[in-house]
Amino acid sequence: MNKEEIRDPSQIEITFQCLRARQPIGDIFVATIPYKKLAQMTYFDVRRRLQEERDVERYLGVQRPLDDKRVKQLNTYVNLVDASFPSSIIIAISEDYVSFDETNGTMSIRNFKYGESESSTAIRKVARVLDGQHRIAGLENFSGEDFDLSVTIFIGADIADQAHIFATVNIEQTKVNKSLVYDLYELSRSRSPQKTCHNIVVALDRDEQSPFYKRIKRLGIATDDRIFEPVTQSTLVEGIIDYISFDPKMDRDLLLRNKPLEKLSGSDLFKRPLRNLFVDGEDLKIIQLVYNYFGAVRKRWPSAWDERGRGFMLNRTNGVRALLRFFRFAYAHVAVPGDMVTLERFYDHVFRTVKLEDNDFVIENFPPGSSGEGKFFRILRGKDEL
């Protein structure tokens, strides 16, 4: 590719408000930039770019391939009523194409160097994205008017500095565990599938008669003064929410906009048997169904459900996940979606005839991981045996 192919036909200058911050690595600059302007001056079409970059840049990952699935998810997310990207996009800019006016607090990005009378590069090749390419790509289908992004800018950072910055952002920072994320939905003022499922799990954890009483890791980590917490909050929330909504984020957005949710019928209702209860605001009924279902499990295998020793699986993640997967089949066997089912009915018509005894729930029969979970699920459905 020759120089003419990467030049804009005319000079372009983009100016925005900016603040300087002094840090050990050197000066960085913090700005809010409208997403269209940021997209105009950044480059991350990695499917072609990676073929042109040096090995060190491939190692960096700063131009790592876009995840199409992630971009599609963000294309939907950015149009939700409460969409937000609070964390900064991080970019690096060559010092030849940028200037900062300390007096006015403005930064100018150009496709030409100081003193040049015409462009010498493309404006979209001036800034390299170190972190945030998926967020920028996700805004391509934004249908609103304003979406400003917080941007952290490094000027003149060499390839080694860029590698260090990328590693710090993507490797050393700790991710928030999913159980904590679901727990925070309790603070939401709006109803949503996430909040309802969180409330169900809290009720199961707090009720002294519940099969999960004080057994749930509410924040994904052990709770003080508890000895046995074999299941995380996220495991239960994600298992239950799958029976309420095909798209929990979109449902939450509709509720925030005071728009009605759609009920289901036919095969869709079989897949999401708790959907219409949720739409009707019957959250207490959902809690009671889940309570009765797992109460019947505890009644059928009381010793295995209370077993705390190593090597047993019924009351741990694998066992609970298999039971959650089986719920829609068990529910459909004894009732029409929306009906209440008692603990005794789940026990008599679903679990009493399952050919497993308390001492069968060992890792020798159900190995750790998805294979053990899958085998238990197939046995529950009558499609496998020990």
C-alpha positions as a Markdown table, in Angstrom:
| # | Residue | x | y | z |
|---|---|---|---|---|
| 1 | Met | 0.0 | 0.0 | 0.0 |
| 2 | Asn | 1.5 | 3.3 | -1.0 |
| 3 | Lys | 1.3 | 6.6 | 0.7 |
| 4 | Glu | -1.5 | 8.0 | -1.6 |
| 5 | Glu | -3.8 | 5.1 | -0.6 |
| 6 | Ile | -3.8 | 6.0 | 3.1 |
| 7 | Arg | -4.2 | 9.8 | 2.7 |
| 8 | Asp | -7.4 | 11.7 | 3.0 |
| 9 | Pro | -8.0 | 14.0 | 0.0 |
| 10 | Ser | -8.2 | 17.1 | 2.2 |
| 11 | Gln | -7.0 | 18.2 | 5.6 |
| 12 | Ile | -9.2 | 17.2 | 8.6 |
| 13 | Glu | -9.0 | 18.5 | 12.2 |
| 14 | Ile | -11.1 | 17.2 | 15.1 |
| 15 | Thr | -11.0 | 19.3 | 18.3 |
| 16 | Phe | -12.5 | 18.5 | 21.7 |
| 17 | Gln | -12.2 | 19.5 | 25.4 |
| 18 | Cys | -9.5 | 17.6 | 27.3 |
| 19 | Leu | -7.8 | 17.5 | 30.7 |
| 20 | Arg | -4.2 | 16.6 | 31.4 |
| 21 | Ala | -3.3 | 14.1 | 34.1 |
| 22 | Arg | 0.2 | 13.4 | 35.3 |
| 23 | Gln | 1.0 | 9.8 | 36.2 |
| 24 | Pro | 4.2 | 7.7 | 36.6 |
| 25 | Ile | 4.0 | 6.5 | 33.0 |
| 26 | Gly | 3.9 | 10.1 | 31.8 |
| 27 | Asp | 1.1 | 12.6 | 30.9 |
| 28 | Ile | -2.2 | 11.1 | 29.9 |
| 29 | Phe | -5.2 | 13.0 | 28.7 |
| 30 | Val | -8.9 | 12.5 | 29.5 |
| 31 | Ala | -11.7 | 13.6 | 27.3 |
| 32 | Thr | -15.3 | 13.1 | 26.4 |
| 33 | Ile | -15.7 | 12.5 | 22.7 |
| 34 | Pro | -18.9 | 11.9 | 20.7 |
| 35 | Tyr | -18.8 | 8.3 | 19.4 |
| 36 | Lys | -19.1 | 9.4 | 15.7 |
| 37 | Lys | -15.9 | 11.6 | 16.1 |
| 38 | Leu | -14.1 | 8.8 | 17.9 |
| 39 | Ala | -15.0 | 6.3 | 15.2 |
| 40 | Gln | -13.9 | 8.7 | 12.6 |
| 41 | Met | -10.3 | 9.0 | 14.0 |
| 42 | Thr | -9.7 | 5.4 | 15.3 |
| 43 | Tyr | -8.8 | 2.3 | 13.4 |
| 44 | Phe | -9.5 | -1.3 | 14.4 |
| 45 | Asp | -10.6 | -3.2 | 11.3 |
| 46 | Val | -8.3 | -6.0 | 12.5 |
| 47 | Arg | -9.3 | -8.6 | 9.9 |
| 48 | Arg | -7.2 | -6.7 | 7.4 |
| 49 | Arg | -4.9 | -4.8 | 9.7 |
| 50 | Leu | -3.4 | -7.8 | 11.4 |
| 51 | Gln | -2.0 | -9.0 | 8.1 |
| 52 | Glu | -0.1 | -5.7 | 7.8 |
| 53 | Glu | 1.2 | -5.3 | 11.3 |
| 54 | Arg | 4.5 | -6.6 | 12.7 |
| 55 | Asp | 4.7 | -9.6 | 14.9 |
| 56 | Val | 5.1 | -7.5 | 18.0 |
| 57 | Glu | 1.8 | -5.9 | 17.3 |
| 58 | Arg | 0.1 | -9.3 | 16.9 |
| 59 | Tyr | 1.6 | -10.2 | 20.3 |
| 60 | Leu | 0.2 | -7.1 | 21.8 |
| 61 | Gly | -3.3 | -8.0 | 21.0 |
| 62 | Val | -4.1 | -4.3 | 20.8 |
| 63 | Gln | -5.5 | -5.0 | 17.3 |
| 64 | Arg | -7.0 | -8.4 | 18.3 |
| 65 | Pro | -9.9 | -9.7 | 16.1 |
| 66 | Leu | -13.3 | -8.4 | 16.8 |
| 67 | Asp | -15.7 | -10.9 | 18.3 |
| 68 | Asp | -18.8 | -10.6 | 16.0 |
| 69 | Lys | -21.1 | -12.1 | 18.7 |
| 70 | Arg | -19.9 | -9.5 | 21.2 |
| 71 | Val | -20.4 | -6.7 | 18.7 |
| 72 | Lys | -24.0 | -7.9 | 17.9 |
| 73 | Gln | -24.8 | -8.0 | 21.6 |
| 74 | Leu | -23.5 | -4.4 | 22.0 |
| 75 | Asn | -25.5 | -3.3 | 18.9 |
| 76 | Thr | -28.6 | -4.2 | 20.9 |
| 77 | Tyr | -27.4 | -3.0 | 24.2 |
| 78 | Val | -26.5 | 0.6 | 23.1 |
| 79 | Asn | -30.2 | 1.2 | 22.2 |
| 80 | Leu | -31.5 | 0.2 | 25.6 |
| 81 | Val | -33.0 | 3.1 | 27.6 |
| 82 | Asp | -30.3 | 2.8 | 30.3 |
| 83 | Ala | -27.3 | 2.0 | 28.1 |
| 84 | Ser | -24.0 | 3.2 | 29.4 |
| 85 | Phe | -20.2 | 2.8 | 28.8 |
| 86 | Pro | -18.8 | 4.3 | 32.0 |
| 87 | Ser | -15.3 | 3.0 | 31.6 |
| 88 | Ser | -12.8 | 4.7 | 29.3 |
| 89 | Ile | -11.9 | 3.8 | 25.8 |
| 90 | Ile | -8.0 | 3.9 | 25.7 |
| 91 | Ile | -6.2 | 5.1 | 22.6 |
| 92 | Ala | -2.7 | 6.0 | 21.6 |
| 93 | Ile | -1.9 | 8.8 | 19.2 |
| 94 | Ser | 1.3 | 9.7 | 17.3 |
| 95 | Glu | 2.6 | 13.0 | 18.6 |
| 96 | Asp | 3.0 | 14.1 | 15.0 |
| 97 | Tyr | -0.8 | 14.4 | 14.5 |
| 98 | Val | -2.0 | 15.9 | 17.8 |
| 99 | Ser | -1.6 | 19.1 | 19.8 |
| 100 | Phe | -2.9 | 20.1 | 23.2 |
| 101 | Asp | -3.8 | 23.7 | 24.2 |
| 102 | Glu | -3.4 | 23.9 | 27.9 |
| 103 | Thr | -4.9 | 27.4 | 28.2 |
| 104 | Asn | -8.2 | 26.5 | 26.5 |
| 105 | Gly | -8.2 | 22.8 | 27.6 |
| 106 | Thr | -8.6 | 21.5 | 24.0 |
| 107 | Met | -6.9 | 18.8 | 22.0 |
| 108 | Ser | -6.8 | 18.7 | 18.2 |
| 109 | Ile | -6.3 | 15.6 | 16.2 |
| 110 | Arg | -5.2 | 16.0 | 12.5 |
| 111 | Asn | -4.4 | 14.0 | 9.4 |
| 112 | Phe | -1.5 | 16.4 | 8.7 |
| 113 | Lys | 1.7 | 17.3 | 10.5 |
| 114 | Tyr | 2.5 | 20.8 | 11.7 |
| 115 | Gly | 3.5 | 22.9 | 8.8 |
| 116 | Glu | 2.1 | 20.6 | 6.1 |
| 117 | Ser | -0.3 | 22.1 | 3.5 |
| 118 | Glu | -2.0 | 18.8 | 2.7 |
| 119 | Ser | -2.9 | 15.6 | 4.5 |
| 120 | Ser | -0.2 | 13.0 | 5.0 |
| 121 | Thr | -2.3 | 10.2 | 6.4 |
| 122 | Ala | -5.9 | 9.1 | 6.9 |
| 123 | Ile | -7.7 | 10.6 | 9.9 |
| 124 | Arg | -8.9 | 7.1 | 10.8 |
| 125 | Lys | -5.3 | 5.9 | 11.1 |
| 126 | Val | -4.2 | 8.5 | 13.6 |
| 127 | Ala | -5.4 | 6.8 | 16.8 |
| 128 | Arg | -4.8 | 3.2 | 17.7 |
| 129 | Val | -7.4 | 1.6 | 20.0 |
| 130 | Leu | -5.7 | -0.1 | 23.0 |
| 131 | Asp | -8.9 | -1.0 | 24.7 |
| 132 | Gly | -12.5 | -0.5 | 23.7 |
| 133 | Gln | -12.8 | -1.6 | 20.1 |
| 134 | His | -15.9 | -3.6 | 20.7 |
| 135 | Arg | -17.6 | -0.7 | 22.3 |
| 136 | Ile | -16.9 | 1.5 | 19.4 |
| 137 | Ala | -18.0 | -1.1 | 16.9 |
| 138 | Gly | -21.1 | -1.7 | 19.0 |
| 139 | Leu | -22.2 | 1.9 | 18.5 |
| 140 | Glu | -22.3 | 1.6 | 14.7 |
| 141 | Asn | -26.1 | 0.9 | 14.9 |
| 142 | Phe | -26.9 | 3.4 | 17.7 |
| 143 | Ser | -30.2 | 5.0 | 16.8 |
| 144 | Gly | -30.2 | 7.8 | 19.4 |
| 145 | Glu | -28.7 | 11.3 | 19.1 |
| 146 | Asp | -26.0 | 11.6 | 21.8 |
| 147 | Phe | -23.5 | 9.0 | 23.0 |
| 148 | Asp | -20.4 | 10.5 | 24.3 |
| 149 | Leu | -17.5 | 8.3 | 25.4 |
| 150 | Ser | -15.0 | 8.7 | 28.1 |
| 151 | Val | -11.6 | 8.5 | 26.4 |
| 152 | Thr | -8.1 | 8.1 | 27.9 |
| 153 | Ile | -5.4 | 9.3 | 25.5 |
| 154 | Phe | -1.7 | 8.4 | 25.4 |
| 155 | Ile | 0.4 | 10.6 | 23.2 |
| 156 | Gly | 3.7 | 9.4 | 21.6 |
| 157 | Ala | 3.6 | 6.0 | 23.5 |
| 158 | Asp | 6.1 | 3.6 | 21.9 |
| 159 | Ile | 5.2 | 0.0 | 21.2 |
| 160 | Ala | 6.6 | -1.2 | 24.5 |
| 161 | Asp | 4.4 | 1.3 | 26.5 |
| 162 | Gln | 1.4 | 0.3 | 24.5 |
| 163 | Ala | 2.1 | -3.4 | 25.3 |
| 164 | His | 2.3 | -2.5 | 29.0 |
| 165 | Ile | -0.9 | -0.5 | 29.0 |
| 166 | Phe | -2.8 | -3.3 | 27.2 |
| 167 | Ala | -1.5 | -6.0 | 29.6 |
| 168 | Thr | -2.6 | -3.9 | 32.6 |
| 169 | Val | -6.1 | -3.3 | 31.3 |
| 170 | Asn | -6.8 | -6.8 | 30.0 |
| 171 | Ile | -4.8 | -9.1 | 32.3 |
| 172 | Glu | -4.1 | -7.5 | 35.7 |
| 173 | Gln | -7.5 | -6.0 | 36.4 |
| 174 | Thr | -9.9 | -8.3 | 38.3 |
| 175 | Lys | -13.3 | -9.1 | 36.7 |
| 176 | Val | -16.4 | -8.7 | 38.9 |
| 177 | Asn | -18.0 | -12.1 | 39.6 |
| 178 | Lys | -21.4 | -12.7 | 38.2 |
| 179 | Ser | -23.0 | -13.4 | 41.6 |
| 180 | Leu | -22.1 | -9.9 | 42.8 |
| 181 | Val | -23.6 | -8.5 | 39.6 |
| 182 | Tyr | -26.9 | -10.3 | 40.2 |
| 183 | Asp | -26.9 | -9.2 | 43.8 |
| 184 | Leu | -26.8 | -5.6 | 42.7 |
| 185 | Tyr | -30.1 | -5.9 | 40.9 |
| 186 | Glu | -31.7 | -5.8 | 44.4 |
| 187 | Leu | -31.0 | -2.1 | 44.4 |
| 188 | Ser | -32.8 | -1.5 | 41.1 |
| 189 | Arg | -36.1 | 0.4 | 41.4 |
| 190 | Ser | -37.5 | -1.3 | 38.3 |
| 191 | Arg | -38.8 | -4.8 | 38.0 |
| 192 | Ser | -36.8 | -7.1 | 35.7 |
| 193 | Pro | -36.2 | -10.8 | 35.2 |
| 194 | Gln | -32.8 | -10.3 | 36.8 |
| 195 | Lys | -34.2 | -8.7 | 40.0 |
| 196 | Thr | -37.0 | -11.3 | 40.3 |
| 197 | Cys | -34.5 | -14.2 | 40.0 |
| 198 | His | -32.3 | -12.5 | 42.5 |
| 199 | Asn | -35.2 | -12.2 | 44.9 |
| 200 | Ile | -36.0 | -15.8 | 44.4 |
| 201 | Val | -32.5 | -16.9 | 45.3 |
| 202 | Val | -32.4 | -14.6 | 48.4 |
| 203 | Ala | -35.7 | -16.1 | 49.6 |
| 204 | Leu | -34.3 | -19.6 | 49.1 |
| 205 | Asp | -31.2 | -18.7 | 51.1 |
| 206 | Arg | -33.0 | -17.0 | 54.0 |
| 207 | Asp | -36.0 | -19.3 | 54.6 |
| 208 | Glu | -35.2 | -21.7 | 57.4 |
| 209 | Gln | -37.4 | -24.4 | 55.8 |
| 210 | Ser | -35.8 | -23.9 | 52.3 |
| 211 | Pro | -33.7 | -26.7 | 50.8 |
| 212 | Phe | -31.1 | -24.0 | 50.2 |
| 213 | Tyr | -31.2 | -22.4 | 53.6 |
| 214 | Lys | -27.8 | -20.7 | 54.2 |
| 215 | Arg | -26.2 | -22.8 | 51.4 |
| 216 | Ile | -25.9 | -20.2 | 48.7 |
| 217 | Lys | -22.8 | -18.1 | 48.0 |
| 218 | Arg | -24.6 | -14.8 | 47.7 |
| 219 | Leu | -21.6 | -12.8 | 46.3 |
| 220 | Gly | -19.8 | -15.8 | 44.8 |
| 221 | Ile | -17.5 | -16.0 | 47.8 |
| 222 | Ala | -17.9 | -17.7 | 51.2 |
| 223 | Thr | -20.1 | -16.0 | 53.7 |
| 224 | Asp | -18.8 | -15.4 | 57.2 |
| 225 | Asp | -20.0 | -17.9 | 59.8 |
| 226 | Arg | -21.2 | -20.4 | 57.2 |
| 227 | Ile | -19.6 | -23.8 | 56.8 |
| 228 | Phe | -21.3 | -25.2 | 53.7 |
| 229 | Glu | -22.2 | -23.1 | 50.6 |
| 230 | Pro | -22.0 | -25.5 | 47.7 |
| 231 | Val | -23.9 | -23.4 | 45.1 |
| 232 | Thr | -23.3 | -19.8 | 43.9 |
| 233 | Gln | -26.1 | -17.3 | 43.5 |
| 234 | Ser | -25.3 | -16.9 | 39.7 |
| 235 | Thr | -25.8 | -20.7 | 39.2 |
| 236 | Leu | -29.3 | -20.5 | 40.5 |
| 237 | Val | -30.2 | -17.1 | 38.9 |
| 238 | Glu | -29.0 | -18.2 | 35.5 |
| 239 | Gly | -30.9 | -21.5 | 35.7 |
| 240 | Ile | -34.2 | -19.8 | 36.7 |
| 241 | Ile | -34.0 | -16.8 | 34.4 |
| 242 | Asp | -33.8 | -19.1 | 31.4 |
| 243 | Tyr | -37.4 | -20.2 | 32.2 |
| 244 | Ile | -38.6 | -16.6 | 32.3 |
| 245 | Ser | -37.1 | -14.8 | 29.4 |
| 246 | Phe | -35.5 | -15.3 | 26.0 |
| 247 | Asp | -33.8 | -11.9 | 26.4 |
| 248 | Pro | -33.6 | -10.6 | 30.0 |
| 249 | Lys | -31.9 | -7.3 | 29.0 |
| 250 | Met | -34.6 | -6.5 | 26.4 |
| 251 | Asp | -37.3 | -7.3 | 28.9 |
| 252 | Arg | -35.8 | -5.0 | 31.5 |
| 253 | Asp | -35.5 | -2.3 | 28.9 |
| 254 | Leu | -39.2 | -2.6 | 28.0 |
| 255 | Leu | -40.2 | -2.5 | 31.7 |
| 256 | Leu | -38.1 | 0.6 | 32.2 |
| 257 | Arg | -40.0 | 2.2 | 29.3 |
| 258 | Asn | -43.3 | 1.2 | 30.8 |
| 259 | Lys | -44.1 | -1.0 | 27.9 |
| 260 | Pro | -45.9 | -4.4 | 28.1 |
| 261 | Leu | -44.1 | -7.7 | 27.9 |
| 262 | Glu | -45.2 | -10.4 | 25.5 |
| 263 | Lys | -46.7 | -13.6 | 26.8 |
| 264 | Leu | -45.8 | -16.9 | 25.3 |
| 265 | Ser | -47.7 | -20.0 | 24.0 |
| 266 | Gly | -47.1 | -23.4 | 22.5 |
| 267 | Ser | -43.5 | -24.7 | 22.3 |
| 268 | Asp | -42.1 | -21.3 | 23.4 |
| 269 | Leu | -44.0 | -21.6 | 26.6 |
| 270 | Phe | -42.7 | -25.1 | 27.1 |
| 271 | Lys | -39.2 | -23.7 | 26.9 |
| 272 | Arg | -40.0 | -20.7 | 29.2 |
| 273 | Pro | -42.7 | -22.2 | 31.4 |
| 274 | Leu | -42.4 | -19.4 | 34.0 |
| 275 | Arg | -42.7 | -16.6 | 31.5 |
| 276 | Asn | -46.4 | -15.8 | 31.8 |
| 277 | Leu | -46.3 | -15.9 | 35.6 |
| 278 | Phe | -43.6 | -13.3 | 35.4 |
| 279 | Val | -45.5 | -11.1 | 32.9 |
| 280 | Asp | -48.5 | -11.2 | 35.3 |
| 281 | Gly | -46.4 | -10.2 | 38.2 |
| 282 | Glu | -46.8 | -13.6 | 40.0 |
| 283 | Asp | -43.3 | -13.6 | 41.4 |
| 284 | Leu | -44.4 | -15.3 | 44.7 |
| 285 | Lys | -45.8 | -18.1 | 42.7 |
| 286 | Ile | -42.5 | -18.6 | 40.9 |
| 287 | Ile | -40.7 | -18.7 | 44.2 |
| 288 | Gln | -43.1 | -21.3 | 45.6 |
| 289 | Leu | -42.7 | -23.5 | 42.5 |
| 290 | Val | -38.9 | -23.5 | 42.7 |
| 291 | Tyr | -39.2 | -24.1 | 46.5 |
| 292 | Asn | -41.5 | -27.1 | 46.0 |
| 293 | Tyr | -39.4 | -28.5 | 43.2 |
| 294 | Phe | -36.2 | -28.6 | 45.1 |
| 295 | Gly | -38.1 | -29.6 | 48.3 |
| 296 | Ala | -39.2 | -32.7 | 46.5 |
| 297 | Val | -35.6 | -33.4 | 45.5 |
| 298 | Arg | -34.6 | -33.1 | 49.2 |
| 299 | Lys | -37.4 | -35.4 | 50.2 |
| 300 | Arg | -36.4 | -38.1 | 47.6 |
| 301 | Trp | -32.7 | -38.1 | 48.5 |
| 302 | Pro | -32.4 | -36.6 | 52.0 |
| 303 | Ser | -29.0 | -38.0 | 52.9 |
| 304 | Ala | -27.4 | -37.1 | 49.6 |
| 305 | Trp | -28.9 | -33.6 | 49.8 |
| 306 | Asp | -27.4 | -33.0 | 53.2 |
| 307 | Glu | -24.1 | -34.7 | 52.4 |
| 308 | Arg | -21.2 | -32.3 | 53.0 |
| 309 | Gly | -18.3 | -34.6 | 52.3 |
| 310 | Arg | -16.1 | -34.5 | 49.3 |
| 311 | Gly | -17.0 | -36.7 | 46.4 |
| 312 | Phe | -20.8 | -36.1 | 46.4 |
| 313 | Met | -22.6 | -34.1 | 43.7 |
| 314 | Leu | -26.4 | -33.9 | 44.2 |
| 315 | Asn | -26.4 | -30.6 | 46.2 |
| 316 | Arg | -23.4 | -29.1 | 44.4 |
| 317 | Thr | -23.1 | -27.2 | 41.1 |
| 318 | Asn | -23.3 | -30.2 | 38.8 |
| 319 | Gly | -26.3 | -31.7 | 40.5 |
| 320 | Val | -28.2 | -28.4 | 40.8 |
| 321 | Arg | -27.5 | -27.4 | 37.2 |
| 322 | Ala | -28.8 | -30.8 | 36.0 |
| 323 | Leu | -31.9 | -30.4 | 38.2 |
| 324 | Leu | -32.5 | -26.8 | 36.8 |
| 325 | Arg | -32.2 | -28.2 | 33.3 |
| 326 | Phe | -34.8 | -30.9 | 34.1 |
| 327 | Phe | -37.3 | -28.5 | 35.7 |
| 328 | Arg | -39.2 | -27.7 | 32.5 |
| 329 | Phe | -39.7 | -31.4 | 31.7 |
| 330 | Ala | -40.8 | -32.1 | 35.3 |
| 331 | Tyr | -43.2 | -29.2 | 35.3 |
| 332 | Ala | -44.7 | -30.1 | 32.0 |
| 333 | His | -45.2 | -33.7 | 33.2 |
| 334 | Val | -47.4 | -32.7 | 36.1 |
| 335 | Ala | -49.0 | -29.3 | 35.2 |
| 336 | Val | -49.8 | -26.7 | 32.6 |
| 337 | Pro | -47.5 | -23.7 | 32.7 |
| 338 | Gly | -48.9 | -21.2 | 35.2 |
| 339 | Asp | -50.4 | -23.9 | 37.5 |
| 340 | Met | -49.1 | -24.3 | 41.0 |
| 341 | Val | -47.5 | -27.7 | 41.8 |
| 342 | Thr | -47.1 | -28.9 | 45.3 |
| 343 | Leu | -43.9 | -30.5 | 46.8 |
| 344 | Glu | -45.8 | -33.8 | 47.2 |
| 345 | Arg | -46.9 | -33.8 | 43.5 |
| 346 | Phe | -43.3 | -33.2 | 42.3 |
| 347 | Tyr | -42.2 | -36.0 | 44.6 |
| 348 | Asp | -44.9 | -38.5 | 43.7 |
| 349 | His | -45.1 | -38.0 | 40.0 |
| 350 | Val | -41.5 | -37.0 | 39.1 |
| 351 | Phe | -38.8 | -38.0 | 41.5 |
| 352 | Arg | -40.1 | -41.0 | 43.4 |
| 353 | Thr | -39.6 | -43.3 | 40.4 |
| 354 | Val | -36.1 | -42.1 | 39.5 |
| 355 | Lys | -33.8 | -45.1 | 39.8 |
| 356 | Leu | -31.2 | -43.5 | 42.0 |
| 357 | Glu | -30.5 | -43.9 | 45.7 |
| 358 | Asp | -28.7 | -41.5 | 48.1 |
| 359 | Asn | -25.4 | -43.4 | 47.9 |
| 360 | Asp | -25.3 | -43.2 | 44.1 |
| 361 | Phe | -24.5 | -39.5 | 43.9 |
| 362 | Val | -20.7 | -39.9 | 44.0 |
| 363 | Ile | -18.1 | -38.7 | 41.5 |
| 364 | Glu | -17.4 | -42.3 | 40.5 |
| 365 | Asn | -20.9 | -42.3 | 38.9 |
| 366 | Phe | -21.1 | -38.7 | 38.0 |
| 367 | Pro | -17.6 | -37.2 | 37.1 |
| 368 | Pro | -16.9 | -33.5 | 37.8 |
| 369 | Gly | -17.7 | -31.2 | 35.0 |
| 370 | Ser | -20.3 | -31.2 | 32.2 |
| 371 | Ser | -20.2 | -35.0 | 31.7 |
| 372 | Gly | -21.4 | -35.8 | 35.2 |
| 373 | Glu | -24.1 | -33.1 | 34.9 |
| 374 | Gly | -25.2 | -34.4 | 31.6 |
| 375 | Lys | -25.4 | -38.0 | 32.8 |
| 376 | Phe | -27.6 | -37.0 | 35.8 |
| 377 | Phe | -29.8 | -35.0 | 33.5 |
| 378 | Arg | -30.3 | -38.0 | 31.1 |
| 379 | Ile | -31.1 | -40.3 | 34.0 |
| 380 | Leu | -33.7 | -37.9 | 35.3 |
| 381 | Arg | -35.3 | -38.0 | 31.8 |
| 382 | Gly | -35.2 | -41.8 | 31.7 |
| 383 | Lys | -32.7 | -41.8 | 28.8 |
| 384 | Asp | -29.7 | -43.2 | 30.7 |
| 385 | Glu | -28.9 | -45.4 | 33.7 |
| 386 | Leu | -26.0 | -46.1 | 36.0 |
